[in-house]
């Protein structure tokens, strides 16, 4: 069955998006012209293998006309996408022609100044190499093209339905760790640690998230320890302990709310540490320099619901972090040291085959550093419903994130 999807329009207008921005229409001197009304970036979340119709792309005339006007569109131009990628630091891949249909000729009937242009997606198969995007532009017609508003980009995000690891926080439940993953002299010059968490409450201090294991008696300089709450901050404030110091994220920058999903990212670029929440920088500080040593990794027993734990040997850029906050990443990336989707599935790194297996916390990276299962755990599919913007138990709406529209990360149907 074909579904209709209305685009969440993200106004990623290239250049400055402030009071200095000038609408190209203001300077357009011709009596008539054609332009793309939503010429920023159009974003749509799509389930793999589905046939859907995207609605939201609009082509418009500067003024109504009494005669019929024909306009020509082009989709899938590689040079257009290359230029966008180079300007914005992205690495989108052109959506293959067999996966979409779009009208290349549209006709404005007399007195019509706006046309909806549907885009039909056909059995989209997502790639681990990067996100698909469809560049679209006006190439000609019976009237002049309004320059600066003749292009747009449709970015496809994969809507993932999956399970999440639930760790029991009652009784003597504990997390998972392994201190024999890497040699004693193993070091990284830079690193990024990402983790998606959801907790029912934030009432107690020192509720750990995840971090690295160190050589015995190594001292605190190489420590990477993340948690919510400390004696000097509120239980819902985020903290990272590292370099014999710490970063406390200010409460006015981020205060975690119950039953809400957050994607946390901690970055070290060799000089400075950064903290991101849902792709937004909330704190940074120079603490130490030089490489970090680590021999293993741990996941805390206070996490309740946790997904997408990743440890990279590079400092991920703000663009890379923002582009992957609710998505799975390519497990074959050479910079990915550890990758725990925590979805109750095992991946064969040699063949790419994915199978159901809840016996371990499987590392999907090339390194295969699997973690033992926690003492009390389950893989929760939220009875096939679940949404990170809904409360897990009471389904009450949450407004803690600024994004709108359909969301790519649903706990539910198993893939």
SERO-4910 file (N, C-alpha, C, O; in steps of 0.05 Angstrom, whole numbers):
BEGIN
 pado doro    nc1    nc2    nc3   cac1   cac2   cac3    cc1    cc2    cc3    oc1    oc2    oc3
  Unk    A     17    -24      0      0      0      0     18     25      0     37     27     16
  Unk    A     11     43    -18     27     68    -19     18     87      3     -6     90      8
  Unk    A     37     99     16     31    119     37     39    146     28     57    150     12
  Unk    A     25    167     38     32    194     33     48    205     57     41    200     80
  Unk    A     70    218     51     87    229     72     90    259     66     97    267     44
  Unk    A     84    276     86     87    304     83    114    312     95    121    304    117
  Unk    A    128    328     80    156    334     87    158    352    112    142    370    116
  Unk    A    178    345    128    186    363    149    206    382    136    228    373    129
  Unk    A    199    407    133    216    426    118    236    438    137    229    453    155
  Unk    A    262    432    133    283    443    150    295    466    134    306    462    113
  Unk    A    293    490    144    302    513    128    332    516    132    341    536    144
  Unk    A    347    497    121    376    499    121    385    517     98    399    508     80
  Unk    A    377    542     99    384    560     77    414    565     78    424    573     99
  Unk    A    427    560     56    456    563     56    462    593     60    448    610     51
  Unk    A    485    597     73    492    624     80    480    632    107    473    614    123
  Unk    A    477    657    112    468    667    137    437    665    139    423    673    121
  Unk    A    428    656    162    399    654    167    393    674    189    385    666    211
  Unk    A    397    699    184    393    719    205    380    743    192    369    742    170
  Unk    A    381    766    207    368    790    198    381    801    172    369    818    159
  Unk    A    405    791    165    418    801    141    409    786    116    416    794     93
  Unk    A    394    764    119    385    748     96    366    764     79    348    777     89
  Unk    A    371    764     53    354    779     34    341    760     15    354    744      2
  Unk    A    315    762     13    299    745     -5    305    752    -34    302    775    -41
  Unk    A    313    732    -50    319    738    -79    295    750    -93    298    765   -112
  Unk    A    270    744    -83    247    755    -96    246    786    -94    235    799   -112
  Unk    A    258    797    -73    258    826    -69    273    840    -91    266    863    -98
  Unk    A    293    827   -102    310    840   -123    302    831   -151    314    840   -171
  Unk    A    282    814   -153    275    803   -179    261    825   -195    241    836   -186
  Unk    A    272    832   -219    262    855   -234    241    848   -255    226    866   -264
  Unk    A    238    823   -263    219    816   -283    190    816   -272    186    811   -248
  Unk    A    171    820   -289    143    819   -281    135    791   -273    117    787   -257
  Unk    A    147    771   -285    139    743   -280    164    726   -278    184    731   -291
  Unk    A    163    706   -260    185    688   -257    176    663   -242    154    663   -230
  Unk    A    193    643   -242    186    618   -229    208    611   -209    231    616   -214
  Unk    A    200    599   -186    219    592   -165    208    568   -149    185    561   -151
  Unk    A    226    555   -133    218    534   -115    211    548    -88    229    560    -76
  Unk    A    187    545    -79    178    559    -55    192    550    -30    199    567    -13
  Unk    A    198    524    -28    212    514     -4    240    505    -14    245    481    -17
  Unk    A    258    525    -18    283    519    -31    305    514    -11    329    517    -18
  Unk    A    299    508     14    320    500     33    325    470     29    330    461      7
  Unk    A    325    455     51    328    426     50    303    413     59    293    420     81
  Unk    A    292    396     43    268    381     50    277    354     62    293    340     50
  Unk    A    265    347     85    273    322     98    249    304    102    228    313    110
  Unk    A    253    279     96    231    260     99    242    234    111    263    224    103
  Unk    A    227    223    131    234    198    143    218    175    131    193    176    130
  Unk    A    232    155    121    220    134    104    229    107    114    252    103    121
  Unk    A    210     88    115    217     60    122    227     46     97    217     50     75
  Unk    A    248     30    101    260     16     79    241     -3     66    225    -17     79
  Unk    A    241     -4     39    225    -22     24    197    -13     19    181    -27      5
  Unk    A    189     11     29    162     20     25    159     37      0    178     50     -9
  Unk    A    135     37    -12    128     55    -34    112     78    -21     91     74    -10
  Unk    A    123    102    -24    110    125    -11    109    148    -31    125    150    -49
  Unk    A     91    166    -26     89    191    -42     96    214    -24     82    219     -4
  Unk    A    116    229    -31    125    252    -16    110    277    -25    110    283    -49
  Unk    A     98    290     -7     84    315    -13     96    338      2    104    335     25
  Unk    A     99    361    -11    111    384      3    127    401    -15    132    425    -10
  Unk    A    137    390    -38    153    405    -57    134    424    -72    114    414    -84
  Unk    A    139    450    -72    122    469    -85    138    487   -104    159    498    -97
  Unk    A    128    490   -128    139    508   -148    119    530   -152     95    526   -154
  Unk    A    129    555   -153    111    578   -153    119    599   -174    142    600   -183
  Unk    A     99    615   -181    103    638   -198    104    663   -181     92    664   -160
  Unk    A    119    683   -191    120    708   -176     93    721   -174     86    733   -153
  Unk    A     77    720   -195     50    731   -195     31    712   -210     41    696   -227
  Unk    A      5    714   -206    -14    699   -222    -12    708   -251     -5    731   -256
  Unk    A    -19    690   -269    -18    697   -297    -44    689   -310    -57    670   -301
  Unk    A    -51    703   -331    -76    697   -345    -73    675   -367    -93    666   -378
  Unk    A    -48    668   -372    -43    647   -392    -30    623   -380    -20    624   -357
  Unk    A    -30    601   -395    -17    576   -386     13    579   -387     24    590   -406
  Unk    A     27    569   -366     56    571   -365     68    543   -359     59    529   -341
  Unk    A     87    536   -376    100    510   -373    128    514   -361    142    533   -367
  Unk    A    136    495   -343    162    497   -329    175    469   -330    161    449   -328
  Unk    A    201    469   -333    216    443   -334    233    440   -309    246    458   -300
  Unk    A    232    416   -297    247    409   -274    268    387   -281    265    372   -300
  Unk    A    289    386   -265    309    365   -267    314    354   -239    316    369   -220
  Unk    A    316    327   -237    322    314   -211    346    296   -215    349    284   -236
  Unk    A    362    294   -194    384    275   -194    409    285   -206    426    269   -214
  Unk    A    413    311   -208    437    322   -221    461    319   -201    461    331   -180
  Unk    A    481    304   -209    504    298   -192    520    324   -186    529    327   -163
  Unk    A    524    341   -205    539    365   -201    526    383   -181    539    396   -165
  Unk    A    499    385   -181    485    401   -162    489    390   -134    494    406   -115
  Unk    A    488    364   -130    493    352   -104    522    355    -95    527    360    -72
  Unk    A    540    352   -114    569    356   -107    574    384    -97    589    388    -78
  Unk    A    562    404   -110    565    431   -101    553    436    -73    565    450    -57
  Unk    A    530    424    -68    518    426    -41    536    413    -20    541    425      1
  Unk    A    546    389    -26    563    375     -7    588    391     -1    596    393     22
  Unk    A    600    402    -22    625    418    -18    620    443     -1    637    450     15
  Unk    A    597    455     -5    591    480      9    584    475     38    589    492     55
  Unk    A    571    453     44    559    448     70    573    426     86    565    420    109
  Unk    A    595    415     75    609    395     90    594    369     94    599    354    113
  Unk    A    576    363     76    560    338     77    571    318     57    588    324     41
  Unk    A    560    293     58    569    273     39    545    256     29    546    232     29
  Unk    A    524    271     22    500    257     12    506    242    -14    523    250    -30
  Unk    A    491    221    -18    493    205    -42    467    209    -58    445    210    -47
  Unk    A    470    211    -85    447    215   -102    428    190   -101    437    168   -103
  Unk    A    403    195    -96    383    174    -96    382    161   -123    378    175   -143
  Unk    A    385    134   -125    385    120   -151    359    125   -166    337    127   -154
  Unk    A    361    127   -192    338    134   -209    315    114   -206    292    121   -208
  Unk    A    322     88   -202    301     68   -200    285     70   -174    265     56   -171
  Unk    A    293     87   -156    279     90   -130    260    113   -129    248    118   -108
  Unk    A    257    129   -150    239    152   -149    227    158   -176    237    151   -197
  Unk    A    205    173   -176    193    185   -199    184    213   -192    173    218   -171
  Unk    A    189    232   -210    180    260   -207    175    271   -234    189    266   -253
  Unk    A    154    287   -237    147    300   -262    169    320   -270    177    336   -254
  Unk    A    178    318   -294    198    337   -304    186    361   -318    200    381   -323
  Unk    A    160    359   -324    147    382   -337    121    387   -321    105    369   -317
  Unk    A    117    411   -313     93    419   -299     80    443   -314     94    458   -327
  Unk    A     54    445   -311     39    466   -325     22    481   -305      6    470   -291
  Unk    A     27    508   -304     10    526   -288    -14    534   -306    -11    546   -327
  Unk    A    -38    527   -297    -62    536   -311    -67    565   -305    -56    575   -285
  Unk    A    -82    579   -321    -87    608   -317    -97    613   -288   -114    598   -278
  Unk    A    -86    634   -276    -93    643   -249    -82    625   -227    -88    630   -204
  Unk    A    -66    605   -234    -53    589   -213    -24    599   -209     -9    602   -229
  Unk    A    -16    603   -184     11    613   -179     27    594   -162     51    599   -157
  Unk    A     16    571   -154     30    551   -138     23    523   -147      0    517   -152
  Unk    A     43    506   -150     39    478   -158     53    460   -139     76    463   -133
  Unk    A     38    440   -129     50    418   -113     61    398   -132     48    389   -151
  Unk    A     86    389   -127     99    370   -144    105    345   -128    124    345   -112
  Unk    A     89    324   -131     93    299   -115    118    284   -124    126    285   -147
  Unk    A    131    270   -105    154    253   -111    147    225   -102    141    221    -78
  Unk    A    147    206   -119    140    179   -113    166    163   -107    184    162   -124
  Unk    A    168    152    -84    191    135    -77    183    106    -80    161     98    -73
  Unk    A    201     90    -91    195     62    -98    215     43    -85    239     43    -94
  Unk    A    207     28    -66    223      7    -54    252     17    -48    271      6    -57
  Unk    A    253     38    -31    279     50    -24    295     31     -7    286     20     13
  Unk    A    319     26    -15    339      9      0    361     28      9    377     38     -8
  Unk    A    363     32     35    383     50     45    411     38     44    415     14     45
  Unk    A    431     56     43    459     48     41    473     55     67    468     77     78
  Unk    A    491     38     76    507     44     99    530     64     92    544     74    110
  Unk    A    533     69     67    555     87     58    548    116     63    566    133     63
  Unk    A    522    122     66    515    150     71    485    154     66    471    135     58
  Unk    A    475    179     70    447    185     66    441    192     37    457    204     23
  Unk    A    418    183     28    409    190      2    397    218      1    385    227     21
  Unk    A    402    232    -21    389    258    -25    382    260    -54    396    249    -72
  Unk    A    361    275    -60    352    279    -87    353    309    -93    336    324    -84
  Unk    A    373    318   -109    375    346   -117    353    352   -138    349    336   -157
  Unk    A    340    374   -135    318    382   -154    323    411   -161    329    427   -144
  Unk    A    319    418   -186    322    445   -195    304    452   -219    297    434   -234
  Unk    A    298    477   -222    284    487   -246    304    492   -267    324    506   -263
  Unk    A    300    482   -291    319    485   -313    309    503   -335    326    512   -352
  Unk    A    284    508   -337    274    524   -359    243    527   -358    230    518   -339
  Unk    A    233    540   -379    204    543   -380    197    568   -396    213    580   -409
  Unk    A    171    575   -394    161    598   -409    167    625   -397    163    646   -409
  Unk    A    177    625   -372    184    650   -358    212    649   -346    224    627   -346
  Unk    A    222    671   -337    248    672   -325    250    656   -299    230    654   -285
  Unk    A    273    646   -294    278    632   -268    289    652   -248    307    668   -255
  Unk    A    278    652   -224    287    670   -203    312    658   -191    310    638   -176
  Unk    A    335    669   -197    360    658   -188    363    660   -158    355    679   -145
  Unk    A    375    639   -147    377    637   -117    355    622   -105    356    614    -81
  Unk    A    333    616   -120    311    601   -110    302    580   -130    278    572   -130
  Unk    A    321    570   -146    313    551   -166    320    522   -159    315    504   -174
  Unk    A    332    518   -135    341    491   -127    331    483    -99    324    500    -83
  Unk    A    329    458    -95    324    447    -68    336    419    -67    346    408    -86
  Unk    A    335    408    -43    347    382    -38    328    366    -20    322    375      2
  Unk    A    320    343    -29    305    324    -12    324    304      0    337    289    -14
  Unk    A    325    305     27    343    286     42    325    264     54    306    270     68
  Unk    A    332    239     49    317    217     60    331    206     85    355    200     84
  Unk    A    316    205    106    326    193    131    311    167    135    287    165    130
  Unk    A    326    147    144    313    121    148    299    120    175    310    126    196
  Unk    A    273    113    173    257    109    197    263     80    207    256     61    194
  Unk    A    275     78    231    284     53    241    265     43    264    262     58    283
  Unk    A    254     20    260    238      8    281    254    -15    294    262    -33    280
  Unk    A    259    -13    319    278    -32    331    273    -35    361    256    -21    373
  Unk    A    288    -52    373    288    -56    402    310    -39    415    328    -30    402
  Unk    A    307    -36    442    327    -22    458    333    -38    482    316    -53    492
  Unk    A    358    -36    492    365    -51    516    353    -37    541    357    -13    545
  Unk    A    339    -53    557    329    -43    582    344    -56    605    344    -81    607
  Unk    A    357    -41    621    372    -51    644    356    -46    670    348    -23    675
  Unk    A    351    -66    685    336    -63    710    352    -47    730    376    -53    734
  Unk    A    340    -27    742    354    -10    761    345    -17    790    353     -3    809
  Unk    A    329    -38    793    320    -46    819    338    -69    830    350    -83    814
  Unk    A    339    -72    856    354    -94    867    384    -91    862    395    -69    864
  Unk    A    397   -113    856    426   -113    852    435   -113    823    457   -123    817
  Unk    A    418   -103    806    425   -103    777    450    -87    771    456    -67    785
  Unk    A    464    -95    751    489    -81    744    491    -78    714    475    -90    699
  Unk    A    511    -63    705    516    -59    677    533    -80    665    532   -104    672
  Unk    A    551    -72    646    568    -91    632    595    -78    627    597    -54    622
  Unk    A    616    -94    628    643    -83    623    662   -105    614    657   -129    618
  Unk    A    684    -96    602    706   -114    594    731    -97    594    733    -77    580
  Unk    A    751   -106    610    777    -91    611    799   -105    597    823   -101    603
  Unk    A    792   -123    578    812   -137    563    807   -135    532    813   -153    517
  Unk    A    797   -112    524    791   -108    496    816   -101    480    820   -110    457
  Unk    A    834    -84    492    857    -74    477    882    -78    494    881    -81    518
  Unk    A    906    -77    481    931    -80    496    935    -58    516    923    -37    514
  Unk    A    953    -62    535    958    -42    556    969    -16    545    965      5    558
  Unk    A    983    -17    522    995      7    511    977     20    489    987     37    475
  Unk    A    952     11    487    934     22    467    927     51    473    919     57    495
  Unk    A    928     68    453    921     97    456    907    108    432    910     98    410
  Unk    A    892    129    437    878    143    415    885    173    418    884    183    440
  Unk    A    892    186    395    898    214    396    873    232    398    874    254    410
  Unk    A    851    222    388    825    236    389    804    215    395    809    191    391
  Unk    A    781    223    403    759    204    407    732    218    407    730    242    413
  Unk    A    711    202    402    684    211    404    668    188    416    670    165    407
  Unk    A    652    193    437    634    173    449    606    183    446    599    205    455
  Unk    A    589    166    435    560    173    431    543    151    444    550    128    445
  Unk    A    521    160    455    502    141    469    474    154    470    471    178    475
  Unk    A    454    137    465    426    146    466    414    134    491    414    110    496
  Unk    A    402    151    508    391    142    534    363    153    539    355    173    527
  Unk    A    349    138    556    322    146    564    318    135    593    320    111    597
  Unk    A    311    153    612    307    144    639    280    154    650    270    175    642
  Unk    A    268    138    667    242    144    678    242    166    698    222    180    701
  Unk    A    265    171    711    267    192    730    297    200    734    315    185    727
  Unk    A    300    224    744    327    234    751    326    246    779    323    270    783
  Unk    A    328    227    799    324    235    827    349    230    843    351    241    866
  Unk    A    368    214    833    392    207    849    417    217    834    418    218    810
  Unk    A    438    223    850    463    231    838    480    208    830    475    185    838
  Unk    A    501    214    814    521    194    805    508    170    792    513    147    800
  Unk    A    491    175    773    479    153    757    494    151    731    490    166    713
  Unk    A    512    131    730    531    128    708    518    123    681    496    112    680
  Unk    A    532    130    660    523    125    633    541    104    619    533     81    616
  Unk    A    565    112    612    585     94    600    612    107    600    614    131    606
  Unk    A    633     91    594    659    102    594    680     81    588    673     59    579
  Unk    A    706     87    592    727     69    585    740     56    609    739     67    632
  Unk    A    752     33    605    768     19    626    797     25    621    807     26    598
  Unk    A    812     29    643    840     37    642    858     15    653    850     -2    668
  Unk    A    884     18    645    904      0    657    905      5    687    901     27    697
  Unk    A    910    -16    703    911    -14    732    930      8    740    953      9    730
  Unk    A    922     25    759    939     46    770    947     67    749    967     80    752
  Unk    A    930     70    729    936     89    707    932    118    716    944    136    704
  Unk    A    916    122    737    911    150    745    887    161    730    877    149    711
  Unk    A    878    185    737    853    196    726    857    212    700    836    220    688
  Unk    A    881    216    690    884    232    666    870    220    642    859    235    625
  Unk    A    870    194    639    858    181    616    828    173    621    816    162    604
  Unk    A    818    180    644    791    172    651    770    184    633    772    208    626
  Unk    A    751    169    624    727    178    610    703    166    625    697    143    622
  Unk    A    690    182    641    668    173    658    645    193    655    648    217    662
  Unk    A    622    184    646    599    201    642    577    193    661    573    169    666
  Unk    A    562    213    670    540    207    688    521    231    690    526    252    680
  Unk    A    498    225    702    479    246    709    481    250    739    479    231    755
  Unk    A    484    275    747    483    282    776    510    279    790    525    261    784
  Unk    A    515    298    809    538    297    826    532    314    850    510    327    851
  Unk    A    549    315    870    543    330    894    541    360    889    528    374    904
  Unk    A    553    370    867    552    399    861    532    406    840    529    430    833
  Unk    A    519    386    828    500    392    807    474    376    812    473    358    829
  Unk    A    453    382    797    428    369    800    428    341    788    445    335    771
  Unk    A    411    323    798    410    296    787    405    294    757    411    274    745
  Unk    A    392    314    746    386    313    717    406    329    700    401    334    677
  Unk    A    428    337    713    450    351    698    471    330    688    476    311    702
  Unk    A    482    336    665    501    318    652    529    326    660    536    349    661
  Unk    A    546    305    664    574    310    671    592    290    658    585    266    655
  Unk    A    616    299    650    637    281    642    661    286    659    671    309    661
  Unk    A    672    265    671    697    266    686    720    256    668    719    234    657
  Unk    A    740    273    665    763    266    648    786    284    654    783    306    664
  Unk    A    811    274    649    834    290    653    838    301    680    848    323    684
  Unk    A    830    285    701    832    294    729    815    319    734    821    334    753
  Unk    A    795    323    717    777    345    721    749    337    711    743    313    709
  Unk    A    732    356    704    706    349    695    693    372    680    701    395    683
  Unk    A    672    366    665    654    386    653    626    381    663    615    360    660
  Unk    A    615    402    676    587    401    685    571    417    665    575    441    662
  Unk    A    553    404    651    536    419    632    517    437    647    501    427    664
  Unk    A    517    463    642    499    481    657    470    473    654    461    464    633
  Unk    A    455    476    676    426    469    676    410    484    655    391    474    644
  Unk    A    418    509    650    403    525    630    410    517    601    396    525    582
  Unk    A    431    500    598    438    490    572    424    463    567    415    457    545
  Unk    A    423    446    588    410    420    585    403    409    613    421    406    630
  Unk    A    378    403    617    368    389    641    350    367    631    329    371    620
  Unk    A    359    342    636    345    319    626    317    317    638    313    322    662
  Unk    A    298    309    621    270    304    630    264    274    630    275    260    613
  Unk    A    247    265    648    240    236    649    227    227    623    214    242    609
  Unk    A    232    201    618    218    187    596    222    201    569    204    203    553
  Unk    A    246    210    564    253    224    539    279    214    529    299    211    544
  Unk    A    280    209    503    305    200    490    324    223    486    316    245    477
  Unk    A    350    219    492    370    239    486    394    224    473    402    203    481
  Unk    A    405    237    452    430    228    440    452    245    450    454    269    444
  Unk    A    470    233    466    492    247    479    518    241    463    523    219    455
  Unk    A    534    262    459    560    258    446    582    273    461    578    296    469
  Unk    A    604    259    466    627    271    480    651    269    462    657    247    451
  Unk    A    665    291    457    685    292    437    711    304    448    711    322    465
  Unk    A    733    292    440    760    303    446    776    305    421    780    285    407
  Unk    A    785    329    414    799    333    388    830    335    391    843    344    373
  Unk    A    840    327    414    869    329    420    876    353    436    898    355    447
  Unk    A    858    373    437    863    397    452    840    405    471    845    417    492
  Unk    A    816    397    463    792    407    478    771    386    478    769    369    461
  Unk    A    754    387    499    731    369    502    705    383    496    702    407    503
  Unk    A    687    369    483    661    381    476    639    361    484    642    337    485
  Unk    A    615    373    491    592    357    498    568    366    481    563    390    479
  Unk    A    555    347    467    532    353    451    508    338    461    510    315    471
  Unk    A    484    350    459    459    336    465    440    340    441    434    362    433
  Unk    A    432    318    430    415    318    406    427    335    384    413    350    370
  Unk    A    453    334    381    467    348    359    474    377    365    485    390    348
  Unk    A    467    386    389    472    415    396    494    416    417    494    402    437
  Unk    A    514    433    412    536    437    431    525    450    456    514    472    455
  Unk    A    530    437    479    520    448    505    543    456    524    538    470    544
  Unk    A    567    446    518    590    453    536    616    446    522    617    428    505
  Unk    A    637    461    528    664    454    518    685    466    537    679    486    551
  Unk    A    708    454    537    729    463    556    756    450    549    757    427    540
  Unk    A    777    465    552    804    454    549    812    442    576    814    457    596
  Unk    A    817    416    577    823    403    602    852    391    601    867    394    620
  Unk    A    858    377    579    884    365    577    890    361    547    873    365    530
  Unk    A    915    354    541    923    349    513    936    322    512    941    309    533
  Unk    A    942    313    488    956    287    485    937    264    483    913    267    487
  Unk    A    948    240    476    931    216    472    919    205    498    930    210    520
  Unk    A    898    190    495    884    176    516    891    146    515    891    135    493
  Unk    A    896    134    537    899    105    538    873     92    547    859    103    564
  Unk    A    867     69    536    844     53    545    848     24    538    862     17    519
  Unk    A    837      6    555    839    -22    549    812    -36    547    810    -59    540
  Unk    A    791    -20    553    765    -32    552    743    -12    554    747     12    551
  Unk    A    718    -22    558    695     -4    558    674    -15    578    673    -39    584
  Unk    A    657      3    588    636     -5    606    610     11    600    611     33    590
  Unk    A    588     -2    605    561     10    603    549      8    631    547    -14    642
  Unk    A    540     31    642    529     32    669    503     18    673    487     15    654
  Unk    A    497     10    697    473     -4    704    450     15    711    428      6    718
  Unk    A    454     41    708    433     61    714    418     71    690    403     90    691
  Unk    A    423     59    667    414     71    642    385     66    636    373     81    620
  Unk    A    373     45    647    345     38    641    342     31    611    344      8    604
  Unk    A    337     51    594    336     45    565    360     58    552    367     82    556
  Unk    A    374     43    535    399     52    522    402     40    495    395     17    491
  Unk    A    412     56    476    416     47    448    440     62    436    449     81    447
  Unk    A    449     52    414    469     65    397    493     76    412    498    100    412
  Unk    A    507     58    425    532     65    439    555     62    419    559     40    407
  Unk    A    570     83    415    592     83    395    617     96    407    615    116    421
  Unk    A    640     85    400    665     98    408    683     99    383    690     78    372
  Unk    A    690    123    376    706    128    352    734    136    360    739    147    381
  Unk    A    754    131    342    781    140    347    787    166    333    810    173    329
  Unk    A    767    181    326    769    208    315    750    227    329    732    219    343
  Unk    A    756    253    326    738    273    336    717    279    315    723    291    294
  Unk    A    693    270    319    671    274    300    664    304    299    664    317    320
  Unk    A    659    314    275    652    342    272    624    347    281    608    328    284
  Unk    A    617    372    286    589    378    294    570    370    272    547    361    278
  Unk    A    578    372    247    560    364    225    556    333    225    534    324    221
  Unk    A    577    318    230    575    289    231    557    280    254    541    262    251
  Unk    A    560    294    276    543    287    300    514    293    294    497    277    299
  Unk    A    509    317    284    481    326    279    468    308    258    444    304    259
  Unk    A    484    299    239    472    283    217    466    254    225    451    240    211
  Unk    A    475    246    248    472    217    256    460    214    283    463    193    296
  Unk    A    446    234    294    437    232    322    416    211    326    415    199    348
  Unk    A    398    206    307    377    186    311    380    162    293    361    147    289
  Unk    A    404    158    282    407    138    262    429    118    269    446    123    286
  Unk    A    427     95    256    449     76    258    472     86    240    467    102    221
  Unk    A    496     77    245    519     85    229    531     61    215    523     38    220
  Unk    A    549     66    196    562     45    181    581     29    199    602     40    207
  Unk    A    575      4    206    592    -11    224    620    -17    213    638    -24    227
  Unk    A    623    -14    186    649    -20    174    667      4    172    689      2    161
  Unk    A    659     26    184    676     50    184    702     44    200    701     34    222
  Unk    A    725     49    187    750     42    200    756     58    225    772     50    242
  Unk    A    743     81    229    747     97    252    730     89    276    732    100    298
  Unk    A    712     70    272    694     61    292    706     39    308    708     16    299
  Unk    A    715     45    333    728     24    349    708      5    361    712    -19    362
  Unk    A    686     16    371    665      0    384    638     10    375    633     34    373
  Unk    A    619     -9    370    592     -1    362    572    -21    373    570    -44    363
  Unk    A    557    -12    393    536    -29    405    508    -17    399    499      1    413
  Unk    A    495    -27    378    467    -17    372    448    -24    395    428    -11    399
  Unk    A    454    -46    410    438    -55    433    409    -60    424    390    -51    437
  Unk    A    406    -74    402    380    -79    391    373   -109    391    353   -117    379
  Unk    A    388   -125    406    383   -153    408    390   -168    382    379   -190    377
  Unk    A    408   -157    366    415   -169    341    446   -172    339    461   -156    350
  Unk    A    454   -193    325    482   -198    320    488   -194    291    472   -200    274
  Unk    A    511   -182    285    519   -177    258    545   -191    252    565   -189    267
  Unk    A    546   -206    230    570   -219    220    586   -198    204    577   -190    183
  Unk    A    609   -190    214    624   -169    201    635   -178    174    640   -161    156
  Unk    A    638   -204    170    649   -214    144    628   -213    123    634   -206    100
  Unk    A    603   -221    129    582   -223    109    561   -201    111    547   -197     92
  Unk    A    560   -187    134    539   -167    138    513   -179    146    493   -164    149
  Unk    A    511   -205    150    486   -217    157    478   -210    186    495   -209    204
  Unk    A    453   -203    190    443   -195    216    422   -215    226    403   -222    211
  Unk    A    425   -225    250    407   -245    261    399   -237    289    413   -223    303
  Unk    A    376   -247    297    366   -243    325    384   -258    344    388   -282    341
  Unk    A    394   -245    365    410   -258    385    413   -239    409    426   -219    407
  Unk    A    401   -246    431    401   -229    455    419   -240    477    416   -232    500
  Unk    A    438   -257    469    455   -270    490    478   -253    498    489   -257    520
  Unk    A    487   -233    481    509   -215    487    501   -187    478    481   -183    464
  Unk    A    517   -168    487    515   -141    476    535   -140    452    559   -136    457
  Unk    A    525   -143    429    541   -148    405    554   -122    395    541   -102    392
  Unk    A    580   -124    390    595   -102    377    593   -106    347    603   -125    337
  Unk    A    581    -87    333    578    -89    304    602    -78    289    603    -80    265
  Unk    A    621    -66    303    645    -56    289    662    -79    279    657   -102    285
  Unk    A    683    -72    264    701    -93    254    717   -107    276    727   -128    272
  Unk    A    718    -94    299    734   -105    321    721   -127    337    735   -143    349
  Unk    A    694   -128    336    680   -150    349    685   -153    378    688   -175    389
  Unk    A    686   -131    393    691   -131    422    664   -132    437    654   -112    447
  Unk    A    652   -156    437    626   -159    449    627   -157    479    647   -164    492
  Unk    A    606   -146    491    604   -143    520    586   -164    532    567   -173    519
  Unk    A    591   -173    557    573   -192    569    546   -179    575    545   -154    578
  Unk    A    525   -195    577    499   -184    583    498   -174    612    511   -186    629
  Unk    A    483   -153    618    479   -144    646    466   -166    663    454   -185    652
  Unk    A    467   -162    689    456   -183    707    426   -184    705    414   -205    709
  Unk    A    413   -162    699    383   -161    697    376   -143    674    379   -118    676
  Unk    A    366   -154    652    362   -138    628    340   -151    611    332   -174    616
  Unk    A    331   -136    591    313   -146    570    317   -128    546    328   -106    548
  Unk    A    308   -137    523    307   -121    499    278   -113    494    262   -130    488
  Unk    A    273    -87    497    246    -77    499    237    -66    471    251    -49    460
  Unk    A    215    -76    461    205    -66    435    180    -48    439    168    -40    420
  Unk    A    174    -42    464    152    -24    471    126    -33    458    109    -16    450
  Unk    A    122    -59    456     97    -70    445     91    -60    416     68    -58    408
  Unk    A    112    -55    402    109    -47    374    100    -18    370     94    -10    347
  Unk    A     99     -2    391     92     26    388    115     44    394    133     44    376
  Unk    A    119     57    413    143     71    421    152     93    403    152     90    378
  Unk    A    159    115    414    170    138    399    187    153    419    178    158    442
  Unk    A    211    162    411    228    175    430    218    202    440    228    213    460
  Unk    A    197    213    427    185    238    437    160    232    454    146    251    461
  Unk    A    155    207    459    132    200    476    143    187    502    164    174    501
  Unk    A    129    190    523    137    178    548    133    148    545    112    139    535
  Unk    A    153    133    554    153    104    549    130     90    563    118     72    553
  Unk    A    124     98    588    104     84    603     77     97    601     56     83    598
  Unk    A     76    123    601     50    137    602     42    150    576     20    161    573
  Unk    A     60    148    556     54    158    529     47    188    529     33    197    510
  Unk    A     56    203    548     51    232    549     70    246    530     94    239    529
  Unk    A     60    266    515     77    280    496     99    295    511     96    305    533
  Unk    A    123    295    498    145    310    508    154    331    488    152    326    464
  Unk    A    162    354    497    171    375    478    199    384    484    206    407    481
  Unk    A    216    365    491    243    372    500    262    375    476    285    383    480
  Unk    A    254    368    452    272    371    429    259    389    409    234    391    407
  Unk    A    275    403    394    265    423    375    256    412    349    244    427    333
  Unk    A    262    387    343    255    376    317    225    372    315    211    370    335
  Unk    A    215    371    290    186    369    286    182    346    266    200    337    252
  Unk    A    156    338    265    148    319    244    154    290    250    160    283    273
  Unk    A    152    274    230    157    245    233    185    240    243    203    255    235
  Unk    A    188    220    259    214    215    272    226    189    263    211    169    261
  Unk    A    252    187    259    264    163    248    268    141    267    272    118    259
  Unk    A    267    147    293    274    126    312    250    117    329    242    131    347
  Unk    A    238     95    321    216     84    336    224     57    347    234     40    332
  Unk    A    220     52    373    223     25    383    198     11    375    176     20    381
  Unk    A    199    -12    362    175    -25    354    182    -49    337    195    -67    345
  Unk    A    172    -49    312    175    -71    294    205    -79    291    222    -61    289
  Unk    A    211   -104    292    239   -113    291    248   -115    262    233   -124    245
  Unk    A    272   -106    258    284   -109    232    308   -128    234    321   -134    214
***
